[in-house]
Amino acid sequence: MSGEELRQLLLQKWGYSYDIQLRRVGAKVQLQVMWRYVEQLSFPLSESEYVQHLQSVAQHLCDWGADIKFRQFLQETKARPRLGKPVVMVIDLGSRSSEWLL
């Protein structure tokens, strides 16, 4: 999965290029689809910074083997990012969590 594919998945699902953040919570990682999106005038990243950020997130998903799970999650979720409430997918890294969360 590339950053551009990730963006296309977000656009297909919700119609906006939402911000995505990875957050560590104990031995797990949360992928959070935030309520901010590139098409807003107040979005803090430039277009190129956003694309680079998505590429980084997509690379992590692929490295963790969670890219297919993310695609499935997007198809199944009925949630929608809204102010103060991101859409959250938990990524369990299992026994390899110490490799990624140091």
PDB file as gemmi writes it, atoms N, CA and C in Angstrom:
CRYST1    1.000    1.000    1.000  90.00  90.00  90.00 P 1                      
ATOM      1  N   MET A   1       0.857  -1.173   0.000  1.00  0.00           N  
ATOM      2  CA  MET A   1       0.000   0.000   0.000  1.00  0.00           C  
ATOM      3  C   MET A   1       0.902   1.233   0.000  1.00  0.00           C  
ATOM      4  N   SER A   2       0.547   2.202  -0.794  1.00  0.00           N  
ATOM      5  CA  SER A   2       1.288   3.460  -0.830  1.00  0.00           C  
ATOM      6  C   SER A   2       0.466   4.556  -0.145  1.00  0.00           C  
ATOM      7  N   GLY A   3       1.079   5.696   0.055  1.00  0.00           N  
ATOM      8  CA  GLY A   3       0.377   6.825   0.640  1.00  0.00           C  
ATOM      9  C   GLY A   3      -0.778   7.281  -0.241  1.00  0.00           C  
ATOM     10  N   GLU A   4      -0.571   7.242  -1.560  1.00  0.00           N  
ATOM     11  CA  GLU A   4      -1.629   7.651  -2.487  1.00  0.00           C  
ATOM     12  C   GLU A   4      -2.806   6.673  -2.428  1.00  0.00           C  
ATOM     13  N   GLU A   5      -2.520   5.373  -2.311  1.00  0.00           N  
ATOM     14  CA  GLU A   5      -3.602   4.385  -2.170  1.00  0.00           C  
ATOM     15  C   GLU A   5      -4.379   4.638  -0.885  1.00  0.00           C  
ATOM     16  N   LEU A   6      -3.652   4.945   0.180  1.00  0.00           N  
ATOM     17  CA  LEU A   6      -4.281   5.231   1.465  1.00  0.00           C  
ATOM     18  C   LEU A   6      -5.218   6.430   1.333  1.00  0.00           C  
ATOM     19  N   ARG A   7      -4.756   7.460   0.651  1.00  0.00           N  
ATOM     20  CA  ARG A   7      -5.590   8.648   0.444  1.00  0.00           C  
ATOM     21  C   ARG A   7      -6.833   8.301  -0.360  1.00  0.00           C  
ATOM     22  N   GLN A   8      -6.677   7.499  -1.396  1.00  0.00           N  
ATOM     23  CA  GLN A   8      -7.817   7.103  -2.216  1.00  0.00           C  
ATOM     24  C   GLN A   8      -8.840   6.308  -1.407  1.00  0.00           C  
ATOM     25  N   LEU A   9      -8.368   5.457  -0.497  1.00  0.00           N  
ATOM     26  CA  LEU A   9      -9.288   4.705   0.366  1.00  0.00           C  
ATOM     27  C   LEU A   9     -10.111   5.652   1.236  1.00  0.00           C  
ATOM     28  N   LEU A  10      -9.456   6.680   1.782  1.00  0.00           N  
ATOM     29  CA  LEU A  10     -10.156   7.664   2.615  1.00  0.00           C  
ATOM     30  C   LEU A  10     -11.168   8.450   1.782  1.00  0.00           C  
ATOM     31  N   LEU A  11     -10.756   8.852   0.593  1.00  0.00           N  
ATOM     32  CA  LEU A  11     -11.659   9.602  -0.287  1.00  0.00           C  
ATOM     33  C   LEU A  11     -12.863   8.758  -0.695  1.00  0.00           C  
ATOM     34  N   GLN A  12     -12.639   7.483  -0.996  1.00  0.00           N  
ATOM     35  CA  GLN A  12     -13.745   6.600  -1.379  1.00  0.00           C  
ATOM     36  C   GLN A  12     -14.721   6.393  -0.217  1.00  0.00           C  
ATOM     37  N   LYS A  13     -14.179   6.281   0.985  1.00  0.00           N  
ATOM     38  CA  LYS A  13     -15.022   6.009   2.149  1.00  0.00           C  
ATOM     39  C   LYS A  13     -15.814   7.243   2.591  1.00  0.00           C  
ATOM     40  N   TRP A  14     -15.110   8.379   2.749  1.00  0.00           N  
ATOM     41  CA  TRP A  14     -15.752   9.541   3.347  1.00  0.00           C  
ATOM     42  C   TRP A  14     -15.770  10.794   2.474  1.00  0.00           C  
ATOM     43  N   GLY A  15     -15.070  10.785   1.347  1.00  0.00           N  
ATOM     44  CA  GLY A  15     -15.090  11.945   0.471  1.00  0.00           C  
ATOM     45  C   GLY A  15     -14.107  13.043   0.825  1.00  0.00           C  
ATOM     46  N   TYR A  16     -13.277  12.828   1.838  1.00  0.00           N  
ATOM     47  CA  TYR A  16     -12.273  13.810   2.250  1.00  0.00           C  
ATOM     48  C   TYR A  16     -10.940  13.116   2.506  1.00  0.00           C  
ATOM     49  N   SER A  17      -9.861  13.872   2.398  1.00  0.00           N  
ATOM     50  CA  SER A  17      -8.511  13.370   2.685  1.00  0.00           C  
ATOM     51  C   SER A  17      -8.208  13.613   4.160  1.00  0.00           C  
ATOM     52  N   TYR A  18      -8.731  12.748   5.005  1.00  0.00           N  
ATOM     53  CA  TYR A  18      -8.582  12.916   6.449  1.00  0.00           C  
ATOM     54  C   TYR A  18      -7.148  12.677   6.909  1.00  0.00           C  
ATOM     55  N   ASP A  19      -6.808  13.323   8.013  1.00  0.00           N  
ATOM     56  CA  ASP A  19      -5.530  13.121   8.664  1.00  0.00           C  
ATOM     57  C   ASP A  19      -5.557  11.772   9.373  1.00  0.00           C  
ATOM     58  N   ILE A  20      -4.434  11.073   9.354  1.00  0.00           N  
ATOM     59  CA  ILE A  20      -4.317   9.790  10.048  1.00  0.00           C  
ATOM     60  C   ILE A  20      -3.141   9.883  11.005  1.00  0.00           C  
ATOM     61  N   GLN A  21      -3.353   9.431  12.230  1.00  0.00           N  
ATOM     62  CA  GLN A  21      -2.291   9.431  13.230  1.00  0.00           C  
ATOM     63  C   GLN A  21      -2.118   8.025  13.796  1.00  0.00           C  
ATOM     64  N   LEU A  22      -0.886   7.682  14.127  1.00  0.00           N  
ATOM     65  CA  LEU A  22      -0.591   6.426  14.822  1.00  0.00           C  
ATOM     66  C   LEU A  22      -0.247   6.783  16.263  1.00  0.00           C  
ATOM     67  N   ARG A  23      -0.910   6.153  17.213  1.00  0.00           N  
ATOM     68  CA  ARG A  23      -0.693   6.419  18.634  1.00  0.00           C  
ATOM     69  C   ARG A  23      -0.387   5.115  19.350  1.00  0.00           C  
ATOM     70  N   ARG A  24       0.576   5.154  20.227  1.00  0.00           N  
ATOM     71  CA  ARG A  24       0.931   3.990  21.041  1.00  0.00           C  
ATOM     72  C   ARG A  24       0.074   3.981  22.293  1.00  0.00           C  
ATOM     73  N   VAL A  25      -0.544   2.839  22.574  1.00  0.00           N  
ATOM     74  CA  VAL A  25      -1.359   2.651  23.771  1.00  0.00           C  
ATOM     75  C   VAL A  25      -0.949   1.312  24.375  1.00  0.00           C  
ATOM     76  N   GLY A  26      -0.052   1.350  25.350  1.00  0.00           N  
ATOM     77  CA  GLY A  26       0.459   0.114  25.938  1.00  0.00           C  
ATOM     78  C   GLY A  26       1.238  -0.680  24.908  1.00  0.00           C  
ATOM     79  N   ALA A  27       0.897  -1.952  24.738  1.00  0.00           N  
ATOM     80  CA  ALA A  27       1.581  -2.820  23.776  1.00  0.00           C  
ATOM     81  C   ALA A  27       0.868  -2.829  22.423  1.00  0.00           C  
ATOM     82  N   LYS A  28      -0.040  -1.896  22.236  1.00  0.00           N  
ATOM     83  CA  LYS A  28      -0.789  -1.829  20.985  1.00  0.00           C  
ATOM     84  C   LYS A  28      -0.616  -0.451  20.357  1.00  0.00           C  
ATOM     85  N   VAL A  29      -0.957  -0.391  19.108  1.00  0.00           N  
ATOM     86  CA  VAL A  29      -0.920   0.864  18.373  1.00  0.00           C  
ATOM     87  C   VAL A  29      -2.333   1.143  17.872  1.00  0.00           C  
ATOM     88  N   GLN A  30      -2.738   2.386  17.971  1.00  0.00           N  
ATOM     89  CA  GLN A  30      -4.027   2.786  17.426  1.00  0.00           C  
ATOM     90  C   GLN A  30      -3.796   3.599  16.162  1.00  0.00           C  
ATOM     91  N   LEU A  31      -4.504   3.268  15.125  1.00  0.00           N  
ATOM     92  CA  LEU A  31      -4.555   4.100  13.942  1.00  0.00           C  
ATOM     93  C   LEU A  31      -5.808   4.937  14.093  1.00  0.00           C  
ATOM     94  N   GLN A  32      -5.642   6.249  14.108  1.00  0.00           N  
ATOM     95  CA  GLN A  32      -6.767   7.152  14.312  1.00  0.00           C  
ATOM     96  C   GLN A  32      -6.996   7.988  13.055  1.00  0.00           C  
ATOM     97  N   VAL A  33      -8.186   7.893  12.520  1.00  0.00           N  
ATOM     98  CA  VAL A  33      -8.581   8.752  11.410  1.00  0.00           C  
ATOM     99  C   VAL A  33      -9.198   9.988  12.058  1.00  0.00           C  
ATOM    100  N   MET A  34      -8.473  11.092  11.968  1.00  0.00           N  
ATOM    101  CA  MET A  34      -8.865  12.321  12.655  1.00  0.00           C  
ATOM    102  C   MET A  34      -9.936  13.075  11.875  1.00  0.00           C  
ATOM    103  N   TRP A  35     -10.515  14.074  12.487  1.00  0.00           N  
ATOM    104  CA  TRP A  35     -11.601  14.846  11.884  1.00  0.00           C  
ATOM    105  C   TRP A  35     -11.080  15.960  10.969  1.00  0.00           C  
ATOM    106  N   ARG A  36      -9.790  16.265  11.043  1.00  0.00           N  
ATOM    107  CA  ARG A  36      -9.227  17.291  10.158  1.00  0.00           C  
ATOM    108  C   ARG A  36      -8.949  16.689   8.788  1.00  0.00           C  
ATOM    109  N   TYR A  37      -9.054  17.488   7.755  1.00  0.00           N  
ATOM    110  CA  TYR A  37      -8.776  16.985   6.412  1.00  0.00           C  
ATOM    111  C   TYR A  37      -8.120  18.062   5.555  1.00  0.00           C  
ATOM    112  N   VAL A  38      -7.408  17.604   4.539  1.00  0.00           N  
ATOM    113  CA  VAL A  38      -6.595  18.477   3.695  1.00  0.00           C  
ATOM    114  C   VAL A  38      -7.417  19.580   3.044  1.00  0.00           C  
ATOM    115  N   GLU A  39      -8.629  19.299   2.689  1.00  0.00           N  
ATOM    116  CA  GLU A  39      -9.455  20.263   1.971  1.00  0.00           C  
ATOM    117  C   GLU A  39      -9.902  21.444   2.842  1.00  0.00           C  
ATOM    118  N   GLN A  40      -9.640  21.405   4.143  1.00  0.00           N  
ATOM    119  CA  GLN A  40      -9.953  22.527   5.032  1.00  0.00           C  
ATOM    120  C   GLN A  40      -8.875  23.598   4.906  1.00  0.00           C  
ATOM    121  N   LEU A  41      -9.266  24.847   4.941  1.00  0.00           N  
ATOM    122  CA  LEU A  41      -8.292  25.940   4.880  1.00  0.00           C  
ATOM    123  C   LEU A  41      -7.374  25.942   6.100  1.00  0.00           C  
ATOM    124  N   SER A  42      -7.877  25.488   7.235  1.00  0.00           N  
ATOM    125  CA  SER A  42      -7.095  25.514   8.470  1.00  0.00           C  
ATOM    126  C   SER A  42      -6.219  24.283   8.673  1.00  0.00           C  
ATOM    127  N   PHE A  43      -6.180  23.365   7.703  1.00  0.00           N  
ATOM    128  CA  PHE A  43      -5.381  22.148   7.858  1.00  0.00           C  
ATOM    129  C   PHE A  43      -3.908  22.535   7.999  1.00  0.00           C  
ATOM    130  N   PRO A  44      -3.207  21.993   9.012  1.00  0.00           N  
ATOM    131  CA  PRO A  44      -1.852  22.466   9.327  1.00  0.00           C  
ATOM    132  C   PRO A  44      -0.725  22.011   8.388  1.00  0.00           C  
ATOM    133  N   LEU A  45      -0.961  21.020   7.540  1.00  0.00           N  
ATOM    134  CA  LEU A  45       0.097  20.512   6.661  1.00  0.00           C  
ATOM    135  C   LEU A  45      -0.118  20.993   5.223  1.00  0.00           C  
ATOM    136  N   SER A  46       0.988  21.162   4.526  1.00  0.00           N  
ATOM    137  CA  SER A  46       0.886  21.446   3.089  1.00  0.00           C  
ATOM    138  C   SER A  46       0.537  20.135   2.378  1.00  0.00           C  
ATOM    139  N   GLU A  47       0.215  20.249   1.118  1.00  0.00           N  
ATOM    140  CA  GLU A  47      -0.125  19.057   0.328  1.00  0.00           C  
ATOM    141  C   GLU A  47       1.035  18.056   0.323  1.00  0.00           C  
ATOM    142  N   SER A  48       2.249  18.537   0.101  1.00  0.00           N  
ATOM    143  CA  SER A  48       3.404  17.631   0.039  1.00  0.00           C  
ATOM    144  C   SER A  48       3.713  17.015   1.402  1.00  0.00           C  
ATOM    145  N   GLU A  49       3.548  17.784   2.480  1.00  0.00           N  
ATOM    146  CA  GLU A  49       3.767  17.234   3.822  1.00  0.00           C  
ATOM    147  C   GLU A  49       2.736  16.152   4.134  1.00  0.00           C  
ATOM    148  N   TYR A  50       1.499  16.390   3.719  1.00  0.00           N  
ATOM    149  CA  TYR A  50       0.436  15.406   3.936  1.00  0.00           C  
ATOM    150  C   TYR A  50       0.735  14.105   3.190  1.00  0.00           C  
ATOM    151  N   VAL A  51       1.162  14.219   1.948  1.00  0.00           N  
ATOM    152  CA  VAL A  51       1.483  13.035   1.142  1.00  0.00           C  
ATOM    153  C   VAL A  51       2.641  12.262   1.770  1.00  0.00           C  
ATOM    154  N   GLN A  52       3.657  12.968   2.245  1.00  0.00           N  
ATOM    155  CA  GLN A  52       4.785  12.307   2.912  1.00  0.00           C  
ATOM    156  C   GLN A  52       4.329  11.605   4.189  1.00  0.00           C  
ATOM    157  N   HIS A  53       3.454  12.267   4.946  1.00  0.00           N  
ATOM    158  CA  HIS A  53       2.935  11.672   6.186  1.00  0.00           C  
ATOM    159  C   HIS A  53       2.146  10.397   5.880  1.00  0.00           C  
ATOM    160  N   LEU A  54       1.285  10.450   4.873  1.00  0.00           N  
ATOM    161  CA  LEU A  54       0.512   9.259   4.505  1.00  0.00           C  
ATOM    162  C   LEU A  54       1.419   8.134   4.033  1.00  0.00           C  
ATOM    163  N   GLN A  55       2.474   8.469   3.324  1.00  0.00           N  
ATOM    164  CA  GLN A  55       3.421   7.451   2.861  1.00  0.00           C  
ATOM    165  C   GLN A  55       4.061   6.750   4.053  1.00  0.00           C  
ATOM    166  N   SER A  56       4.406   7.525   5.068  1.00  0.00           N  
ATOM    167  CA  SER A  56       4.998   6.961   6.288  1.00  0.00           C  
ATOM    168  C   SER A  56       4.010   6.038   7.001  1.00  0.00           C  
ATOM    169  N   VAL A  57       2.766   6.480   7.130  1.00  0.00           N  
ATOM    170  CA  VAL A  57       1.732   5.662   7.780  1.00  0.00           C  
ATOM    171  C   VAL A  57       1.503   4.381   6.987  1.00  0.00           C  
ATOM    172  N   ALA A  58       1.414   4.500   5.662  1.00  0.00           N  
ATOM    173  CA  ALA A  58       1.193   3.330   4.812  1.00  0.00           C  
ATOM    174  C   ALA A  58       2.350   2.343   4.940  1.00  0.00           C  
ATOM    175  N   GLN A  59       3.570   2.854   5.019  1.00  0.00           N  
ATOM    176  CA  GLN A  59       4.738   1.981   5.168  1.00  0.00           C  
ATOM    177  C   GLN A  59       4.688   1.219   6.491  1.00  0.00           C  
ATOM    178  N   HIS A  60       4.299   1.907   7.562  1.00  0.00           N  
ATOM    179  CA  HIS A  60       4.155   1.231   8.855  1.00  0.00           C  
ATOM    180  C   HIS A  60       3.095   0.140   8.792  1.00  0.00           C  
ATOM    181  N   LEU A  61       1.956   0.444   8.174  1.00  0.00           N  
ATOM    182  CA  LEU A  61       0.895  -0.562   8.050  1.00  0.00           C  
ATOM    183  C   LEU A  61       1.393  -1.798   7.311  1.00  0.00           C  
ATOM    184  N   CYS A  62       2.130  -1.576   6.240  1.00  0.00           N  
ATOM    185  CA  CYS A  62       2.678  -2.708   5.475  1.00  0.00           C  
ATOM    186  C   CYS A  62       3.699  -3.486   6.293  1.00  0.00           C  
ATOM    187  N   ASP A  63       4.581  -2.780   6.987  1.00  0.00           N  
ATOM    188  CA  ASP A  63       5.595  -3.439   7.817  1.00  0.00           C  
ATOM    189  C   ASP A  63       4.961  -4.295   8.908  1.00  0.00           C  
ATOM    190  N   TRP A  64       3.855  -3.818   9.447  1.00  0.00           N  
ATOM    191  CA  TRP A  64       3.172  -4.548  10.520  1.00  0.00           C  
ATOM    192  C   TRP A  64       2.218  -5.607   9.985  1.00  0.00           C  
ATOM    193  N   GLY A  65       2.015  -5.657   8.690  1.00  0.00           N  
ATOM    194  CA  GLY A  65       1.062  -6.605   8.115  1.00  0.00           C  
ATOM    195  C   GLY A  65      -0.378  -6.226   8.386  1.00  0.00           C  
ATOM    196  N   ALA A  66      -0.633  -4.939   8.588  1.00  0.00           N  
ATOM    197  CA  ALA A  66      -1.973  -4.471   8.947  1.00  0.00           C  
ATOM    198  C   ALA A  66      -2.667  -3.750   7.800  1.00  0.00           C  
ATOM    199  N   ASP A  67      -2.058  -3.709   6.630  1.00  0.00           N  
ATOM    200  CA  ASP A  67      -2.662  -2.985   5.514  1.00  0.00           C  
ATOM    201  C   ASP A  67      -3.961  -3.640   5.047  1.00  0.00           C  
ATOM    202  N   ILE A  68      -3.999  -4.940   4.991  1.00  0.00           N  
ATOM    203  CA  ILE A  68      -5.225  -5.646   4.577  1.00  0.00           C  
ATOM    204  C   ILE A  68      -6.308  -5.474   5.640  1.00  0.00           C  
ATOM    205  N   LYS A  69      -5.897  -5.537   6.909  1.00  0.00           N  
ATOM    206  CA  LYS A  69      -6.854  -5.348   8.001  1.00  0.00           C  
ATOM    207  C   LYS A  69      -7.445  -3.938   7.952  1.00  0.00           C  
ATOM    208  N   PHE A  70      -6.622  -2.951   7.595  1.00  0.00           N  
ATOM    209  CA  PHE A  70      -7.119  -1.581   7.508  1.00  0.00           C  
ATOM    210  C   PHE A  70      -8.144  -1.439   6.380  1.00  0.00           C  
ATOM    211  N   ARG A  71      -7.863  -2.032   5.238  1.00  0.00           N  
ATOM    212  CA  ARG A  71      -8.821  -2.001   4.125  1.00  0.00           C  
ATOM    213  C   ARG A  71     -10.164  -2.611   4.544  1.00  0.00           C  
ATOM    214  N   GLN A  72     -10.078  -3.735   5.225  1.00  0.00           N  
ATOM    215  CA  GLN A  72     -11.281  -4.421   5.704  1.00  0.00           C  
ATOM    216  C   GLN A  72     -12.013  -3.559   6.735  1.00  0.00           C  
ATOM    217  N   PHE A  73     -11.252  -2.952   7.641  1.00  0.00           N  
ATOM    218  CA  PHE A  73     -11.833  -2.084   8.657  1.00  0.00           C  
ATOM    219  C   PHE A  73     -12.616  -0.941   8.005  1.00  0.00           C  
ATOM    220  N   LEU A  74     -12.030  -0.313   6.984  1.00  0.00           N  
ATOM    221  CA  LEU A  74     -12.708   0.790   6.296  1.00  0.00           C  
ATOM    222  C   LEU A  74     -14.002   0.336   5.637  1.00  0.00           C  
ATOM    223  N   GLN A  75     -14.012  -0.848   5.076  1.00  0.00           N  
ATOM    224  CA  GLN A  75     -15.221  -1.359   4.426  1.00  0.00           C  
ATOM    225  C   GLN A  75     -16.331  -1.616   5.438  1.00  0.00           C  
ATOM    226  N   GLU A  76     -15.952  -2.069   6.626  1.00  0.00           N  
ATOM    227  CA  GLU A  76     -16.945  -2.503   7.603  1.00  0.00           C  
ATOM    228  C   GLU A  76     -17.423  -1.411   8.547  1.00  0.00           C  
ATOM    229  N   THR A  77     -16.586  -0.415   8.817  1.00  0.00           N  
ATOM    230  CA  THR A  77     -16.964   0.567   9.828  1.00  0.00           C  
ATOM    231  C   THR A  77     -18.084   1.475   9.342  1.00  0.00           C  
ATOM    232  N   LYS A  78     -18.961   1.796  10.247  1.00  0.00           N  
ATOM    233  CA  LYS A  78     -20.023   2.743   9.967  1.00  0.00           C  
ATOM    234  C   LYS A  78     -19.706   4.081  10.629  1.00  0.00           C  
ATOM    235  N   ALA A  79     -18.642   4.103  11.421  1.00  0.00           N  
ATOM    236  CA  ALA A  79     -18.238   5.328  12.110  1.00  0.00           C  
ATOM    237  C   ALA A  79     -17.727   6.349  11.107  1.00  0.00           C  
ATOM    238  N   ARG A  80     -17.772   7.602  11.515  1.00  0.00           N  
ATOM    239  CA  ARG A  80     -17.305   8.703  10.681  1.00  0.00           C  
ATOM    240  C   ARG A  80     -16.518   9.659  11.577  1.00  0.00           C  
ATOM    241  N   PRO A  81     -15.358  10.126  11.124  1.00  0.00           N  
ATOM    242  CA  PRO A  81     -14.611  11.080  11.953  1.00  0.00           C  
ATOM    243  C   PRO A  81     -15.445  12.338  12.179  1.00  0.00           C  
ATOM    244  N   ARG A  82     -15.480  12.796  13.416  1.00  0.00           N  
ATOM    245  CA  ARG A  82     -16.180  14.046  13.709  1.00  0.00           C  
ATOM    246  C   ARG A  82     -15.403  14.785  14.786  1.00  0.00           C  
ATOM    247  N   LEU A  83     -15.654  16.033  14.929  1.00  0.00           N  
ATOM    248  CA  LEU A  83     -14.895  16.902  15.817  1.00  0.00           C  
ATOM    249  C   LEU A  83     -14.698  16.283  17.197  1.00  0.00           C  
ATOM    250  N   GLY A  84     -13.449  16.066  17.557  1.00  0.00           N  
ATOM    251  CA  GLY A  84     -13.105  15.512  18.865  1.00  0.00           C  
ATOM    252  C   GLY A  84     -13.227  14.006  18.980  1.00  0.00           C  
ATOM    253  N   LYS A  85     -13.647  13.328  17.918  1.00  0.00           N  
ATOM    254  CA  LYS A  85     -13.843  11.879  17.984  1.00  0.00           C  
ATOM    255  C   LYS A  85     -13.323  11.209  16.711  1.00  0.00           C  
ATOM    256  N   PRO A  86     -12.082  10.718  16.766  1.00  0.00           N  
ATOM    257  CA  PRO A  86     -11.540  10.034  15.594  1.00  0.00           C  
ATOM    258  C   PRO A  86     -12.146   8.638  15.446  1.00  0.00           C  
ATOM    259  N   VAL A  87     -12.018   8.084  14.270  1.00  0.00           N  
ATOM    260  CA  VAL A  87     -12.360   6.675  14.026  1.00  0.00           C  
ATOM    261  C   VAL A  87     -11.085   5.896  14.346  1.00  0.00           C  
ATOM    262  N   VAL A  88     -11.189   4.903  15.232  1.00  0.00           N  
ATOM    263  CA  VAL A  88      -9.997   4.225  15.756  1.00  0.00           C  
ATOM    264  C   VAL A  88      -9.986   2.749  15.360  1.00  0.00           C  
ATOM    265  N   MET A  89      -8.831   2.307  14.864  1.00  0.00           N  
ATOM    266  CA  MET A  89      -8.585   0.896  14.617  1.00  0.00           C  
ATOM    267  C   MET A  89      -7.385   0.497  15.468  1.00  0.00           C  
ATOM    268  N   VAL A  90      -7.536  -0.533  16.278  1.00  0.00           N  
ATOM    269  CA  VAL A  90      -6.444  -1.015  17.119  1.00  0.00           C  
ATOM    270  C   VAL A  90      -5.612  -2.012  16.328  1.00  0.00           C  
ATOM    271  N   ILE A  91      -4.295  -1.815  16.363  1.00  0.00           N  
ATOM    272  CA  ILE A  91      -3.367  -2.717  15.689  1.00  0.00           C  
ATOM    273  C   ILE A  91      -2.595  -3.455  16.765  1.00  0.00           C  
ATOM    274  N   ASP A  92      -2.823  -4.740  16.881  1.00  0.00           N  
ATOM    275  CA  ASP A  92      -2.116  -5.558  17.865  1.00  0.00           C  
ATOM    276  C   ASP A  92      -0.859  -6.111  17.208  1.00  0.00           C  
ATOM    277  N   LEU A  93       0.284  -5.699  17.714  1.00  0.00           N  
ATOM    278  CA  LEU A  93       1.544  -6.137  17.142  1.00  0.00           C  
ATOM    279  C   LEU A  93       2.006  -7.481  17.678  1.00  0.00           C  
ATOM    280  N   GLY A  94       1.267  -8.003  18.644  1.00  0.00           N  
ATOM    281  CA  GLY A  94       1.560  -9.328  19.189  1.00  0.00           C  
ATOM    282  C   GLY A  94       2.919  -9.427  19.839  1.00  0.00           C  
ATOM    283  N   SER A  95       3.583 -10.536  19.651  1.00  0.00           N  
ATOM    284  CA  SER A  95       4.873 -10.776  20.293  1.00  0.00           C  
ATOM    285  C   SER A  95       5.973  -9.886  19.733  1.00  0.00           C  
ATOM    286  N   ARG A  96       5.746  -9.279  18.585  1.00  0.00           N  
ATOM    287  CA  ARG A  96       6.758  -8.414  17.969  1.00  0.00           C  
ATOM    288  C   ARG A  96       6.642  -6.955  18.425  1.00  0.00           C  
ATOM    289  N   SER A  97       5.770  -6.681  19.391  1.00  0.00           N  
ATOM    290  CA  SER A  97       5.558  -5.293  19.785  1.00  0.00           C  
ATOM    291  C   SER A  97       6.822  -4.612  20.305  1.00  0.00           C  
ATOM    292  N   SER A  98       7.692  -5.368  20.969  1.00  0.00           N  
ATOM    293  CA  SER A  98       8.908  -4.758  21.500  1.00  0.00           C  
ATOM    294  C   SER A  98       9.838  -4.272  20.381  1.00  0.00           C  
ATOM    295  N   GLU A  99       9.733  -4.868  19.200  1.00  0.00           N  
ATOM    296  CA  GLU A  99      10.554  -4.420  18.071  1.00  0.00           C  
ATOM    297  C   GLU A  99      10.158  -3.029  17.597  1.00  0.00           C  
ATOM    298  N   TRP A 100       8.882  -2.701  17.739  1.00  0.00           N  
ATOM    299  CA  TRP A 100       8.356  -1.456  17.177  1.00  0.00           C  
ATOM    300  C   TRP A 100       8.140  -0.377  18.214  1.00  0.00           C  
ATOM    301  N   LEU A 101       7.996  -0.729  19.468  1.00  0.00           N  
ATOM    302  CA  LEU A 101       7.571   0.249  20.457  1.00  0.00           C  
ATOM    303  C   LEU A 101       8.647   0.657  21.450  1.00  0.00           C  
ATOM    304  N   LEU A 102       9.900   0.566  21.079  1.00  0.00           N  
ATOM    305  CA  LEU A 102      10.978   0.982  21.973  1.00  0.00           C  
ATOM    306  C   LEU A 102      11.098   2.464  22.042  1.00  0.00           C  
TER     307      LEU A 102                                                      
END                                                                             
